[in-house]
Amino acid sequence: MLSAESLPVVRATLPAVAESLDAVTEAFYRRLFDERPELLRDLFNRANQASGTQRQALAGAVAGFASLLVGRPGERPDVILGRIAHKHASLGVTADQYALVGRHLLDAVAEVLGDAVTPQVAAAWQEVYWLMANALIAREAQLYAQAEVADGEVWRNMEIAERTAESADAVSLTLRRLDGLPTEAFLPGQYVSVQVELPDGARQIRQYSLSSAPDRKTWRITVKRERATGGTLPDGEVSGWLRAHAREGGLLRVSRPFGDLVLPDGDGPVLLASAGIGVTPMLSMLDRLALTSSRRSVTVVHADRSPGDHAHRDEQAERVLQLPNATLHVWYEDLDGSPSGADGDRAERWAGHPVHEGRADLAGLDLPAGTTAYLCGPLPFMRAVRGQLLAKGLDPAAVHYEVFGPDLWRSSGLPADA
């Protein structure tokens, strides 16, 4: 918690700092990349930098952390940092990098707020930063220890054993170790980072959920071609490269698995709700349930543009059929090409699974008492589904989510501890 000297200073200056955080984070990244341009080239997602979403996410994290320090000083605010720590570990971030970040972040605060940053204010906000940084450093050290690697040493080459088209825009890549040993265990719902060298020499990194159960002897990721979200960068720098160049027998630089949206063991009822490529962590959970012959009550919800856009569509339906107490509900904005009218095997797979036209609407679903929900997909989808679940009486603490890309919880309406 904050010291007695810093607490009133942070409380008094938090509104001004929060109001200026977008400018502060813009100045921070400018300063950081001016000194260390290789960080933008080889560590940070430059598409998120171009669109501004990374700045928004950083501003939200800082504001949320400081607000908790001031508003609930008796609690451990590092709980909101778990998602960030997993992301950092998947990138190989190390403790020594926090001093560099802290220097530029505090200099950016001084640049934006000017004379308002007295020595007392600077010292108080330096304390905020290091409380946040040390919580992340400690959690990341735990994650590295659990992965049985030295801090930051998460990378290795893996061979592409198989490539499969999963939808009009998505392909899956099955990965195996070069030494022939089984891949390490992971928790259903986790992801890995993949680093590729692009034509301009940049080594960009993206995260991809592991889309099959951890009981397999290989890992599988599913890559969907992404569209540019801003700036002058081309559509899907890394996803486009993987779709064009990742072939069977090729090598990929891959991290160890990380991620805090995971399905724990148990027998309580669960809801797995996804949209678009958000199906991938849910499919890993569903695959795990099927492999263990789970008798849990499982409600599976998926929304997509059309059946042709629904990655792993038939696999998802097949996994549901393997579970005695599972149901699948699908919504497509465009029903053309619905799988219910396809060949016999596919029609059998989809028999009894409701397929609706429009956007996902959970109002008519009966969920068992004590349901725990896991969400993944675009923020508007998760915001709508979460609202519907709360209206049904689900405890907010029972609704968990994963965000692909920067976690814009502050502007999305999703609380940090959802």
C-alpha positions in Angstrom: 0.0 0.0 0.0 1.0 3.6 -0.3 3.0 5.3 2.4 1.2 7.7 4.8 3.1 10.6 3.1 2.2 9.7 -0.5 -1.4 8.7 0.0 -2.9 12.2 0.3 -0.7 13.5 -2.5 -1.8 10.8 -4.9 -5.4 11.3 -3.8 -5.2 15.0 -4.5 -3.4 14.7 -7.8 -5.2 11.6 -9.2 -7.9 13.5 -11.0 -5.4 15.7 -12.9 -3.1 12.8 -13.7 -6.1 10.6 -14.9 -7.4 13.4 -17.1 -4.0 13.8 -18.7 -3.1 10.1 -19.0 -3.6 9.8 -22.7 -1.2 12.6 -23.3 1.2 11.1 -20.7 1.2 7.7 -22.3 1.8 9.3 -25.8 4.7 11.2 -24.4 6.0 8.1 -22.7 6.1 5.9 -25.8 7.6 8.7 -27.8 10.4 9.1 -25.3 10.9 5.4 -24.9 11.1 4.7 -28.7 13.4 7.7 -29.3 15.9 6.2 -26.9 15.3 2.5 -27.8 13.8 2.2 -31.3 14.5 -1.5 -31.3 11.7 -2.0 -28.7 9.1 -0.8 -31.1 10.6 -2.9 -33.9 11.1 -6.2 -31.9 9.0 -6.1 -28.7 6.0 -3.8 -28.8 3.1 -4.5 -31.2 3.6 -1.6 -33.7 0.0 -2.0 -35.0 -1.4 -1.3 -31.6 1.0 1.7 -31.3 -0.2 3.0 -34.6 -3.9 2.7 -33.7 -3.3 4.1 -30.2 -4.9 1.1 -28.4 -1.7 0.3 -26.5 -1.6 3.9 -25.1 -5.3 3.5 -24.0 -4.6 0.2 -22.3 -1.6 1.6 -20.4 -3.5 4.6 -19.3 -6.3 2.4 -18.1 -4.0 0.2 -16.1 -2.2 3.1 -14.4 -5.5 4.8 -13.5 -7.0 1.6 -12.2 -4.0 0.7 -10.1 -3.7 4.2 -8.6 -7.5 4.4 -7.9 -7.3 1.1 -6.0 -4.4 2.3 -4.0 -6.4 5.4 -3.0 -9.9 4.0 -2.8 -9.2 0.6 -1.2 -5.8 0.9 0.5 -6.3 -2.2 2.6 -6.5 -4.5 -0.5 -3.8 -6.0 -2.7 -4.3 -4.1 -6.0 -1.9 -6.4 -7.8 -4.9 -8.7 -8.5 -5.7 -6.4 -11.5 -2.2 -6.9 -12.8 -2.4 -10.7 -13.4 -3.4 -10.4 -17.0 -0.5 -7.9 -17.7 2.0 -10.2 -16.0 1.0 -13.2 -18.1 1.4 -11.0 -21.2 4.8 -9.7 -20.1 6.0 -13.3 -19.4 4.9 -14.4 -22.9 7.1 -11.6 -24.3 10.1 -12.4 -22.1 10.0 -9.1 -20.2 12.6 -9.0 -17.4 12.9 -7.1 -14.2 15.7 -4.8 -15.4 13.4 -3.3 -18.0 11.2 -1.7 -15.4 13.7 0.9 -14.5 13.8 2.1 -18.1 10.1 2.2 -18.3 9.7 4.0 -15.0 12.2 6.7 -15.9 10.4 7.5 -19.2 6.9 7.3 -17.7 7.7 9.7 -14.8 9.5 12.0 -17.2 6.4 12.0 -19.4 4.2 12.9 -16.4 6.5 15.9 -15.7 6.5 16.9 -19.4 2.7 16.9 -19.6 1.8 18.4 -16.2 4.7 20.8 -16.0 5.1 22.9 -12.8 2.3 20.9 -11.1 4.8 18.1 -10.6 6.5 19.3 -7.5 9.3 17.1 -5.9 6.6 15.8 -3.5 4.2 14.9 -6.3 7.0 13.3 -8.3 8.0 11.2 -5.3 4.5 10.1 -4.6 3.9 9.0 -8.2 7.2 7.3 -8.3 6.0 5.2 -5.3 2.8 4.4 -7.3 4.9 3.2 -10.2 7.2 1.0 -8.2 4.4 -0.6 -6.3 2.9 -1.5 -9.6 6.2 -2.5 -11.1 7.3 -4.6 -8.1 4.0 -6.5 -8.1 4.5 -7.3 -11.8 8.1 -8.3 -11.3 7.2 -10.7 -8.5 4.3 -12.3 -10.4 6.4 -12.6 -13.5 9.2 -14.3 -11.5 6.6 -16.8 -10.3 5.4 -17.5 -13.9 8.9 -18.1 -15.1 9.6 -20.4 -12.2 6.4 -22.3 -12.9 7.4 -22.6 -16.6 10.8 -23.9 -15.3 12.8 -21.3 -17.3 15.1 -18.5 -16.4 13.6 -15.0 -16.3 12.7 -14.0 -19.8 14.1 -17.2 -21.4 10.7 -18.3 -22.8 11.6 -18.7 -26.5 12.5 -21.7 -28.6 12.0 -22.9 -32.2 9.2 -25.4 -33.0 8.4 -27.2 -36.1 5.1 -26.9 -38.0 3.8 -30.5 -38.2 0.5 -29.7 -39.9 -1.4 -26.8 -41.5 -5.2 -26.9 -41.8 -7.7 -24.4 -43.2 -10.3 -23.8 -40.5 -12.5 -21.1 -42.2 -12.4 -18.6 -45.0 -9.8 -16.5 -43.1 -8.3 -18.8 -40.5 -5.7 -21.6 -40.6 -4.5 -23.8 -37.7 -0.8 -24.7 -37.2 0.1 -27.8 -35.3 3.5 -27.4 -33.6 6.0 -30.0 -32.2 9.3 -29.8 -30.4 12.5 -30.3 -32.4 13.8 -32.8 -29.9 10.9 -35.1 -30.4 9.8 -34.8 -26.7 6.1 -34.1 -25.9 5.2 -30.5 -25.6 4.9 -29.0 -22.1 1.6 -29.1 -20.2 -0.5 -26.0 -20.3 -3.9 -25.0 -18.9 -7.0 -25.0 -21.2 -7.5 -21.4 -22.3 -3.8 -20.3 -22.3 -1.9 -18.8 -25.3 1.7 -18.6 -26.7 3.5 -15.8 -28.3 4.9 -16.2 -31.9 7.7 -14.0 -33.2 8.3 -13.6 -37.0 10.8 -11.6 -38.9 9.0 -9.4 -41.4 10.4 -8.1 -44.7 11.6 -4.8 -43.2 13.7 -6.7 -40.6 11.3 -6.1 -37.7 10.7 -9.1 -35.4 7.1 -8.6 -34.4 5.3 -10.7 -31.7 1.7 -11.7 -31.5 -0.2 -14.0 -29.1 -2.3 -17.0 -30.2 -4.5 -19.1 -28.0 -3.7 -22.8 -27.9 -6.8 -24.2 -29.6 -6.7 -27.9 -28.5 -6.6 -29.6 -25.1 -3.3 -29.7 -23.2 -3.4 -33.6 -23.2 -2.2 -33.6 -26.8 1.5 -34.4 -27.6 1.6 -31.3 -29.8 0.4 -27.7 -29.6 -2.0 -26.1 -32.0 -2.6 -22.4 -32.7 -5.2 -20.9 -35.0 -4.3 -17.8 -37.0 -7.0 -15.5 -38.4 -6.0 -12.8 -40.9 -6.4 -9.5 -39.0 -7.2 -6.1 -40.5 -5.2 -3.0 -39.8 -6.7 -0.9 -37.0 -4.9 2.4 -37.8 -1.9 4.1 -39.1 -0.1 3.1 -42.3 0.8 -0.5 -41.5 -0.6 -3.3 -43.7 -3.4 -5.6 -42.7 -2.4 -8.2 -40.2 1.4 -8.0 -40.3 2.1 -11.2 -38.4 -1.1 -13.1 -39.3 -0.6 -12.2 -42.9 3.0 -13.4 -42.8 1.9 -16.7 -41.1 -0.8 -17.4 -43.6 1.6 -16.7 -46.5 4.7 -18.4 -45.3 4.0 -20.9 -42.4 4.1 -24.3 -44.0 4.6 -27.9 -42.8 8.2 -28.5 -42.0 8.9 -24.9 -41.3 10.1 -23.4 -38.0 8.4 -20.9 -35.8 9.8 -19.0 -32.8 7.3 -19.7 -30.0 7.1 -18.8 -26.3 6.1 -21.0 -23.4 2.3 -21.0 -22.6 0.9 -18.2 -20.4 -2.5 -16.7 -19.8 -4.9 -16.3 -16.8 -8.2 -17.2 -18.4 -8.2 -20.9 -17.7 -10.7 -23.6 -17.0 -10.0 -25.1 -13.6 -10.9 -28.7 -12.7 -14.2 -29.2 -11.0 -17.8 -30.3 -11.6 -19.7 -27.0 -11.5 -21.7 -25.8 -14.5 -19.9 -23.6 -17.1 -20.7 -21.3 -19.9 -18.2 -21.0 -22.8 -19.2 -17.9 -24.9 -17.2 -16.7 -27.9 -17.4 -14.7 -31.0 -15.2 -14.9 -34.1 -11.6 -16.1 -33.5 -12.4 -15.9 -29.7 -13.6 -19.5 -30.2 -10.0 -20.7 -29.8 -9.5 -20.7 -26.0 -13.0 -22.0 -25.6 -12.3 -24.8 -27.9 -9.3 -25.8 -25.8 -11.5 -25.9 -22.7 -14.2 -27.9 -24.6 -11.6 -30.3 -25.9 -10.3 -30.8 -22.4 -13.8 -31.5 -21.1 -14.4 -34.0 -23.9 -11.1 -35.8 -23.4 -11.8 -36.3 -19.7 -15.4 -37.5 -20.3 -16.7 -34.7 -18.1 -20.3 -34.8 -17.0 -20.4 -31.1 -16.1 -23.2 -29.0 -17.4 -21.7 -27.1 -20.3 -23.4 -24.4 -22.3 -21.6 -23.3 -25.4 -22.4 -20.1 -27.2 -20.8 -18.8 -30.3 -21.5 -15.8 -32.6 -20.0 -15.2 -36.0 -20.5 -13.4 -39.3 -21.5 -16.5 -41.2 -21.0 -20.3 -41.1 -18.1 -19.9 -43.5 -16.4 -17.5 -41.1 -16.8 -19.8 -38.1 -13.4 -21.3 -37.5 -13.4 -24.9 -36.1 -17.2 -25.0 -36.7 -17.6 -28.7 -37.1 -15.0 -29.6 -34.5 -16.8 -27.4 -31.9 -20.1 -29.2 -32.7 -18.4 -32.6 -32.5 -16.9 -31.9 -29.1 -20.3 -30.8 -27.7 -21.8 -34.1 -29.0 -19.1 -36.0 -27.0 -20.3 -34.4 -23.7 -23.5 -35.9 -22.2 -24.6 -32.6 -20.6 -23.5 -30.0 -23.1 -25.6 -27.8 -25.5 -24.4 -25.5 -28.3 -26.2 -22.3 -29.4 -24.9 -20.4 -32.4 -25.8 -17.1 -33.9 -24.8 -15.9 -37.4 -25.3 -12.4 -38.8 -25.7 -14.1 -42.2 -27.2 -17.6 -42.3 -26.2 -18.4 -45.9 -24.5 -21.7 -46.1 -25.8 -22.9 -42.7 -24.2 -26.3 -41.8 -27.6 -27.8 -41.1 -28.1 -28.3 -44.8 -24.7 -29.8 -45.6 -23.6 -33.4 -46.0 -24.9 -36.3 -43.8 -22.0 -36.4 -41.3 -22.1 -32.7 -40.8 -25.9 -32.6 -40.5 -25.7 -35.2 -37.8 -23.1 -33.2 -36.0 -25.4 -30.2 -36.0 -28.7 -32.0 -35.3 -30.4 -30.4 -32.3 -28.0 -27.5 -32.0 -30.0 -24.2 -32.4 -28.7 -21.9 -35.1 -30.0 -18.4 -35.0 -29.7 -15.4 -37.3 -28.6 -12.1 -35.8 -26.4 -11.2 -32.8 -26.0 -13.5 -29.7 -28.9 -13.2 -27.3 -28.7 -15.2 -24.1 -32.1 -14.0 -22.8 -33.8 -17.3 -23.6 -31.1 -19.6 -22.3 -31.6 -21.4 -19.0 -28.4 -21.5 -17.0 -27.9 -23.7 -14.0 -27.4 -22.1 -10.6 -23.8 -21.5 -9.9 -22.7 -21.2 -13.5 -19.2 -19.8 -14.1 -18.8 -18.0 -17.4 -15.8 -17.6 -19.7 -16.0 -15.1 -22.5 -13.7 -14.3 -25.4 -14.3 -12.2 -28.5 -14.6 -8.5 -29.5 -15.3 -6.1 -26.6 -18.8 -5.2 -27.8 -19.8 -8.9 -27.8 -18.3 -9.5 -24.3 -19.9 -6.3 -22.9 -23.3 -7.4 -24.2 -23.0 -11.0 -23.0 -21.7 -10.0 -19.6 -24.7 -7.6 -19.2 -27.1 -10.4 -20.2 -25.5 -12.7 -17.7 -25.6 -10.2 -14.8 -29.3 -9.6 -15.7 -29.8 -13.4 -15.2 -28.4 -13.1 -11.7 -24.8 -14.4 -12.3 -22.3 -13.1 -9.7 -20.0 -10.6 -11.4 -17.0 -12.6 -9.9 -18.2 -15.6 -11.9 -17.8 -13.9 -15.3 -14.2 -14.1 -16.6 -12.9 -12.8 -20.0 -10.0 -12.8 -22.3 -9.1 -9.9 -24.6 -7.1 -10.4 -27.7 -4.8 -7.4 -27.9 -4.6 -4.5 -25.4 -7.1 -4.8 -22.6 -9.2 -1.7 -23.0 -11.4 -2.5 -19.9 -11.5 1.1 -18.8 -13.3 2.3 -22.0 -15.2 -1.0 -22.6 -17.3 -1.0 -19.5 -15.7 -4.3 -18.2 -14.2 -4.0 -14.8 -10.6 -5.0 -14.3 -11.5 -7.9 -12.0 -14.3 -9.3 -14.2 
